[in-house]
Amino acid sequence: MKYISKTLKTLPKEDLIKTEEKIVYTLNEEKSNFKIEIIDGEYIITGPAVERLMGRINIADNESMHYFQKSLRELGIEEELKKKGIKEGDTVKILEWEFEWYN
């Protein structure tokens, strides 16, 4: 270890390269990128935000469903459903999936 340390100290130092501007890409969802309609007492949610969300989850997996519920809150869907008057036991449809609403 001493030999390696000594050898490293003798190596020439490299000049730091200054970079211009950094571009940061994020995967933030647009909160308003969905629509909720009430048809025959069912809350039907459509739009790109929910299509992407449903593509990321596995309905049969508990952890994935927890992520799904968290995402509904983060996207503002849960709040919007409450504003539209959703109650315990109401049906929510997202793509081909139907869910029973509960708090």
Contacts in CASP RR format, 6 or more apart in sequence:
PFRMAT RR
TARGET T0000
AUTHOR 0000-0000-0000
METHOD contacts of the structure
MODEL  1
MKYISKTLKTLPKEDLIKTEEKIVYTLNEEKSNFKIEIIDGEYIITGPAV
ERLMGRINIADNESMHYFQKSLRELGIEEELKKKGIKEGDTVKILEWEFE
WYN
29 49 0 8 1.000
29 52 0 8 1.000
29 53 0 8 1.000
29 74 0 8 1.000
29 75 0 8 1.000
30 49 0 8 1.000
31 49 0 8 1.000
31 75 0 8 1.000
31 76 0 8 1.000
33 47 0 8 1.000
33 48 0 8 1.000
33 49 0 8 1.000
33 75 0 8 1.000
34 45 0 8 1.000
34 46 0 8 1.000
34 47 0 8 1.000
34 48 0 8 1.000
34 49 0 8 1.000
34 50 0 8 1.000
34 75 0 8 1.000
34 77 0 8 1.000
34 80 0 8 1.000
35 45 0 8 1.000
35 46 0 8 1.000
35 47 0 8 1.000
36 43 0 8 1.000
36 44 0 8 1.000
36 45 0 8 1.000
36 77 0 8 1.000
36 80 0 8 1.000
36 81 0 8 1.000
36 84 0 8 1.000
37 43 0 8 1.000
37 44 0 8 1.000
37 46 0 8 1.000
38 44 0 8 1.000
38 84 0 8 1.000
41 90 0 8 1.000
41 91 0 8 1.000
42 90 0 8 1.000
42 91 0 8 1.000
42 92 0 8 1.000
42 93 0 8 1.000
42 98 0 8 1.000
43 81 0 8 1.000
43 84 0 8 1.000
43 86 0 8 1.000
43 90 0 8 1.000
43 91 0 8 1.000
43 92 0 8 1.000
43 93 0 8 1.000
43 101 0 8 1.000
44 92 0 8 1.000
44 93 0 8 1.000
45 77 0 8 1.000
45 92 0 8 1.000
45 93 0 8 1.000
45 94 0 8 1.000
49 75 0 8 1.000
49 77 0 8 1.000
50 75 0 8 1.000
50 77 0 8 1.000
50 94 0 8 1.000
50 95 0 8 1.000
51 95 0 8 1.000
53 68 0 8 1.000
53 71 0 8 1.000
53 72 0 8 1.000
53 75 0 8 1.000
53 94 0 8 1.000
54 94 0 8 1.000
54 95 0 8 1.000
54 97 0 8 1.000
56 67 0 8 1.000
57 64 0 8 1.000
57 65 0 8 1.000
57 67 0 8 1.000
57 68 0 8 1.000
58 64 0 8 1.000
59 65 0 8 1.000
59 97 0 8 1.000
72 78 0 8 1.000
73 79 0 8 1.000
81 92 0 8 1.000
81 101 0 8 1.000
86 92 0 8 1.000
86 101 0 8 1.000
87 101 0 8 1.000
88 101 0 8 1.000
88 102 0 8 1.000
88 103 0 8 1.000
89 100 0 8 1.000
89 101 0 8 1.000
89 102 0 8 1.000
90 100 0 8 1.000
90 101 0 8 1.000
91 98 0 8 1.000
91 99 0 8 1.000
91 100 0 8 1.000
91 101 0 8 1.000
92 98 0 8 1.000
92 99 0 8 1.000
92 100 0 8 1.000
92 101 0 8 1.000
93 99 0 8 1.000
END
